Amino acid sequence: MPWIVGVSGASGTPYAAAVLRALLAAGESVDLVVSRASRLTLLDETGISFRDAHWQQDLREWLARGADGKPDTFDADVSRVRHWSAGDLAAGPSSGSYPTKGMLIVPASTACVAGVALGLSKDLLQRTASVTLKERRRLVVAVRETPLDGRTLRHLVTLDDAGASVVPASPAFYAGATHIQDLVDFVAGRVLDAAGVGHGLYRRWRGDLGGARPTT
């Protein structure tokens, strides 16, 4: 069964790329839903146009790019990815009878959070999230906005009450980050932790104070 990865329109497309690479490296299959708003963000942050008719080529280019924007940083095998158009409300993941392991929304905008919390199902991403909740499957929401107002906080509490895991895109520094990719990978790793997927994206805390400091 696949994991569904939904990419909404918040800034943070490198987080989505890191999660996708790690899922594929773990041998997982992925069903991908890229919202219309996120395509604008992807174009702005990377210069890559994500097109339904050429999604494999565009996805491969996206996943090969590092968080610093450098192309051809990673190898990208997208053979275990299936793409569903965000406007296709008849797609497989729109039904609870379609088997999945759960869904990861990375990054999640406040508009996406509101839509899922209110059950609006205005596109396939929101519909699939609603299905994931009603079927009691894992839903991980990597919200990436700041500041958060009261409405969004209430929506996040609603998602938590419904069984979702809310994972703010907040990188930590105890893992010894020396590059922007390290900070991105930390957030991606925490998303995968919430989903129960193994990875080696960041150095875990072992109770050793100063253990991440470079030696001189």
Disulfide bonds with the S-S distance in Angstrom:
none
